[in-house]
Amino acid sequence: KTPVDYQDQINNVMGRLDYSASDRLDLSLSARYSDRNHNGITSTSYDSPFTKTHQAYGLTGESIYYGSSGHLTTKLSFDRAFDELDSESAIYAYHPSENYSGDSQYSGGYGDVRQQQDTTSFSTQWQQNPISWGDTFHSLSTGLQVSQIDAFYEVEGDIIGETYRCLSGSASAGCNDSNGDGVHDENDEYLRTRSVLSANKFNKTYQTYGAFVEDSISAGNWTFNLGLRADYESLLENVNIAPRTSMIWDTFGDESTVFTAGANRYYGRSFLRYTINDTLRSWRTAYTYNSSGDITRTTTYEDRSVADYDLKTPYSDELSLAVAQKIGPMKATLKGVARDSKDGVQRTRDDDNQYYYTNTGVSQYQSVSLALETLKGFQIGSTLTHLEASVSIQDSKSNSQSDNAYDETFNEDSVYYQGEVIYTDDLPSWDYSIPFNFRFSTTTEIPSWSLVWGNSINLHAGGKVATDSGENIDIGGTSFDVYEDVEFDRYATLDTNFTWTPNIVRDLDGYLQVGINNVFDKVIDVSTNDSNSSYTVGRSVSLELGMRF
């Protein structure tokens, strides 16, 4: 793969104003803005330059009223996010004959797409002051949340995808010279499939509602948190009830040995992506051709409401157990997490080759981690340094397919995997979780310079992905790419950041933070095939400026 330069810049601005209206009422107003501009070529399957821009802004007003028995927090916010993709080309093509010369078989661009989402939210929460009841203290909280989301999506012009096949010979060899002109080129191919995503646009509005109640109970060295949350989203029209429980045991009452445990259920929140996916597919018409150029099949897709599938809301049940122990100047924390997810939404096909959604997705995740950290740090001259080290091992399994919910193109090629021919959409999920992680970090405070310097070394190892092996197999006169499971490489990264907080004048402090993640730009290739390049995150640089007065 040939490296290609591109630019990816993110800017964020945030401000907050707090005002104490009285001894019982606090008011605040916060505003935020972000933009991202990403241009260049970042895929081996789309070689046409593009520019992708993202803008978002929001405003939140908050009030806190302090009553005699508790306090009431109320928030009202509005957020708008806008994305635009501007490509030089809206035609994508795959030409296997390019393999003969070693050039990329893929060319073209993404097309032009615009999308916008407006979210208006209101929430209120009452926090009761602790109440004594026998030998226990209860701190009750309850709240409501309401949101409306207005979404817009537009394909500004037709987006066309074309897949060619060899008239004879294999794709990996670049096709045979079928016409005998001495050149291996497009004249030795025929158009196999042509997909047209027609220009169109749509709007969607839906609402979400949430309510919760929680009681934090203290009894001696024990603390129990018992909660219940109910949510409703108008897209799926489901009411979801989720219990939340946790326990903390400060064994000796001095925080030297603390056990924590939790059992919680979490439901998925937004299903707008499935509505977008179905609507996009309904704008698509796919044509299949034979080597004579005749259309052998025309496929169109229905635009169905997500509610028509009668889907359940996906959820995860999570169990956690941890113990934190002070050992001299250090604290060690051992933690285990087990998460069981069910009713995951998957996309499959019916007998008429139409896509539909089911709740057949399941996954399991387990992790064990051990962390060591200094309690007070140690001094070298006038500096103070804190150390932290952690190691974690995790394992996850899933039957979920890759998430194509927002894809503007759909790959319907067939491949050979584990003894059978399947669609690429039916390959097992790409599990990018790294089983082994080690992290060592230092944070050094230099008070005389108002400076904090942080560094961390991260080691990642293990994991696998099913990828195109580069080999082909001929079945019934048709050549298929052979996919095999490949282990990830080990890799290490170094992150560093500086935070400077000088006092400019009385009651006015400045803030400057410079961060560099993956200083040496170490990445590994986790691509599934030549048309879907994917790498771990490379070097990134961030700059943050601010003032507090």
ZIPECOR-V151086 format. One record per backbone hydrogen bond with DSSP energy under -0.5 kcal/mol. NH is the residue of the N-H (numbers start at 1). CO is the residue of the C=O. If there is no record, write none. Layout:
NH/CO  NH/CO
This chain:
7/39  9/37  11/35  13/33  15/31  17/29  19/27  21/19  21/25  22/25  26/64  27/19  28/62  29/17  30/60  31/15  32/58  33/13  34/56  35/11  36/54  37/9  38/52  39/7  40/50  43/46  48/108  50/40  51/86  52/38  53/51  53/84  54/36  55/82  56/34  57/80  58/32  59/78  60/30  61/76  62/28  63/74  64/26  65/72  66/24  66/64  67/65  67/70  71/127  72/65  73/125  74/63  75/123  76/61  77/121  78/59  79/119  80/57  81/117  82/55  83/115  84/53  85/113  86/51  86/84  87/85  88/49  92/160  93/107  94/162  95/105  96/94  98/95  99/96  100/97  101/98  102/98  103/98  107/93  109/91  111/89  113/85  114/154  115/83  116/152  117/81  118/150  119/79  120/148  121/77  122/146  123/75  124/144  125/73  126/142  127/71  127/125  128/126  128/140  129/69  131/138  133/136  136/133  137/218  138/131  139/216  140/138  141/214  142/126  143/212  144/124  145/210  146/122  147/208  148/120  149/206  150/118  151/149  151/204  152/116  153/202  154/114  155/200  156/112  156/154  157/112  159/197  160/90  161/195  162/92  163/193  164/94  165/190  167/188  174/171  175/170  176/168  178/176  180/177  185/183  188/185  189/186  190/165  192/163  193/163  194/287  195/161  196/285  197/159  197/195  198/196  198/283  200/155  202/153  204/151  206/149  208/147  209/232  210/145  211/230  212/143  213/228  214/141  215/226  216/139  217/215  217/224  218/137  218/216  219/222  222/219  223/248  224/217  225/246  226/215  226/224  227/225  227/244  228/213  229/242  230/211  231/240  232/209  233/238  234/207  237/233  238/233  240/231  240/238  242/229  242/240  244/227  245/263  246/225  247/261  248/223  249/259  250/221  250/248  251/249  251/257  253/250  258/324  259/249  260/322  261/247  262/320  263/245  264/318  265/243  266/316  268/314  274/271  275/271  276/272  277/273  278/274  279/275  280/276  281/277  282/278  283/279  283/280  284/281  285/196  286/299  287/194  288/297  289/192  290/294  293/290  296/288  296/294  297/288  299/286  301/284  304/302  308/305  309/306  310/307  311/306  314/312  315/342  316/266  317/340  318/264  318/316  319/338  320/262  321/336  322/260  323/334  324/258  325/332  326/256  327/330  330/327  331/373  332/325  333/371  334/323  335/333  335/369  336/321  337/367  338/319  339/365  340/317  341/339  341/363  342/315  344/361  346/358  348/356  350/354  353/350  356/348  358/346  361/344  363/341  364/397  365/339  366/395  367/337  368/393  369/335  370/391  371/333  372/389  373/331  374/387  375/329  378/385  380/383  383/380  384/445  385/378  386/443  388/441  389/372  390/439  391/370  392/437  393/368  394/435  395/366  397/364  399/362  404/402  407/404  412/410  415/422  416/481  417/415  417/420  418/483  420/417  422/415  422/420  424/413  426/423  427/424  429/400  431/429  432/430  435/433  436/461  437/392  438/459  439/390  440/457  441/388  442/455  443/386  444/453  445/384  445/443  446/451  447/382  449/446  450/446  450/447  451/446  452/499  453/444  454/497  455/442  456/495  457/440  458/493  459/438  460/491  461/436  465/486  467/465  467/484  468/528  469/467  469/482  473/480  475/473  475/478  478/475  480/473  481/414  482/471  483/416  483/481  484/467  486/465  488/463  491/460  493/458  495/456  496/516  497/454  498/514  499/452  500/512  501/450  504/502  504/508  505/508  508/505  509/548  510/502  511/546  512/500  513/544  514/498  515/542  516/496  517/540  519/494  521/518  523/521  526/524  526/534  528/532  529/532  532/529  536/524  540/517  542/515  544/513  546/511  548/509
